[in-house]
Amino acid sequence: MKDFAITATRDLDRAAQRLQDLERYADRRGQLLETLDLDLLGPDQLSRIFAEDEQINEDLAWGHLYINHLAEMEALGSSIERDLRLAA
């Protein structure tokens, strides 16, 4: 699976784009998996598919939390800058 590196950037727009890319990847992957007959796959292949599903779901959950965190930090930074200008 490609590493979308959502948390590797502190830029909100870039992180949001990476999260959107991961969401699109997860949707397309899900559509592909729906076309497969999983009964024909071996245990190793199934294990790898399910492990990747878990990783994708975890990355999506953390990605949404990270985007919210970046947005809050950006808002806090703006608020602090505004307060500093008023205090000066």
C-alpha positions as CSV (number, residue, x, y, z in Angstrom):
1,M,0.0,0.0,0.0
2,K,1.2,3.5,-0.8
3,D,2.1,5.6,2.2
4,F,0.0,8.8,2.0
5,A,2.1,10.5,4.8
6,I,-0.8,12.6,6.0
7,T,1.0,13.5,9.2
8,A,4.3,14.2,7.5
9,T,3.3,17.7,6.7
10,R,2.2,20.6,8.9
11,D,0.5,22.3,6.0
12,L,-3.3,22.0,6.4
13,D,-4.1,22.1,2.7
14,R,-1.5,19.6,1.8
15,A,-2.5,17.2,4.6
16,A,-6.2,17.5,3.6
17,Q,-5.3,16.7,0.0
18,R,-3.4,13.6,1.2
19,L,-6.3,12.5,3.3
20,Q,-8.6,13.0,0.3
21,D,-6.2,10.9,-1.8
22,L,-6.3,8.1,0.8
23,E,-10.1,8.3,0.9
24,R,-10.3,8.0,-2.9
25,Y,-7.8,5.1,-2.7
26,A,-9.8,3.3,0.0
27,D,-13.0,3.7,-2.1
28,R,-11.5,2.3,-5.3
29,R,-9.8,-0.5,-3.4
30,G,-13.1,-1.4,-1.8
31,Q,-14.8,-1.5,-5.2
32,L,-12.0,-3.8,-6.5
33,L,-12.3,-6.1,-3.5
34,E,-16.0,-6.4,-4.0
35,T,-15.4,-7.9,-7.5
36,L,-13.1,-10.6,-6.1
37,D,-14.2,-14.0,-5.0
38,L,-12.4,-14.0,-1.6
39,D,-13.0,-17.7,-1.3
40,L,-10.5,-18.4,-4.1
41,L,-7.7,-16.5,-2.3
42,G,-5.3,-18.2,0.0
43,P,-4.9,-17.5,3.7
44,D,-1.8,-15.4,3.2
45,Q,-3.5,-13.2,0.7
46,L,-6.6,-12.8,2.8
47,S,-4.5,-12.0,5.8
48,R,-2.7,-9.3,3.8
49,I,-5.9,-7.8,2.5
50,F,-7.5,-7.6,6.0
51,A,-4.3,-6.2,7.5
52,E,-4.2,-3.5,4.8
53,D,-7.9,-2.8,5.5
54,E,-7.1,-2.2,9.2
55,Q,-4.1,0.0,8.3
56,I,-6.3,2.1,5.9
57,N,-9.0,2.5,8.5
58,E,-6.5,3.5,11.1
59,D,-4.8,6.0,8.8
60,L,-8.2,7.5,7.9
61,A,-9.2,7.9,11.5
62,W,-5.8,9.5,12.4
63,G,-5.9,11.6,9.3
64,H,-9.2,13.2,10.3
65,L,-8.0,13.8,13.8
66,Y,-4.8,15.3,12.4
67,I,-6.7,17.6,10.0
68,N,-8.8,18.9,12.9
69,H,-5.7,19.4,15.0
70,L,-4.0,21.4,12.2
71,A,-7.1,23.5,11.8
72,E,-7.3,24.2,15.5
73,M,-3.6,25.1,15.7
74,E,-4.0,27.4,12.7
75,A,-6.9,29.2,14.3
76,L,-5.0,29.4,17.6
77,G,-2.0,30.9,15.8
78,S,-4.2,33.5,14.2
79,S,-5.8,34.4,17.5
80,I,-2.5,34.8,19.2
81,E,-1.2,37.0,16.4
82,R,-4.3,39.2,16.6
83,D,-4.0,39.4,20.4
84,L,-0.3,40.4,20.2
85,R,-1.1,43.1,17.7
86,L,-3.8,44.5,20.0
87,A,-1.4,44.3,23.0
88,A,1.3,46.2,21.2
